[in-house]
């Protein structure tokens, strides 16, 4: 949905980046070298398309995350908050933030998924 759509629909859209997350998530590059001990601070997902983004670092000016992306492939990489806010899945559903996600290491997430590399 773009910001020109219905004000009602826009107001119902989940806020992906909260002030709490923005305060806690470190700048891009600050977890370099930590490997599986790097901490994930937020989880975003498509409710109907099996894509998940785990945010480890964030550039506030560019609104870009670095983290683990699970979709067609599983890889570490960069992803845009602006794109997450715009994208809709196959049924028109928007990306959501896991409101109950608690920060944990990337190693713990990988282990819970069967030891992905």
Long-range contacts (C-beta under 8 A, 24 or more apart in sequence): 1-86, 1-88, 1-94, 2-86, 13-85, 13-94, 14-94, 14-96, 14-97, 15-97, 16-44, 16-81, 16-84, 16-85, 16-95, 16-96, 16-97, 17-42, 17-63, 17-81, 18-97, 21-55, 22-58, 22-60, 24-103, 25-55, 25-56, 25-57, 25-58, 26-57, 26-58, 27-57, 27-58, 27-59, 27-60, 28-57, 28-58, 28-59, 28-64, 28-66, 29-57, 29-66, 30-57, 31-56, 31-57, 35-107, 36-105, 36-106, 36-107, 36-110, 37-105, 37-106, 37-107, 38-105, 38-106, 39-103, 39-104, 39-105, 39-106, 40-67, 40-68, 40-103, 40-104, 40-105, 40-106, 40-109, 41-103, 42-97, 42-98, 42-101, 43-97, 43-98, 43-101, 44-84, 44-95, 44-96, 44-97, 44-98, 45-95, 45-96, 45-98, 46-87, 46-89, 46-93, 46-95, 46-96, 47-89, 47-93, 47-96, 48-89, 48-90, 48-91, 48-93, 49-89, 49-90, 51-89, 51-95, 53-79, 53-84, 53-95, 54-106, 54-109, 56-106, 68-106, 68-109, 68-110, 70-113, 74-116
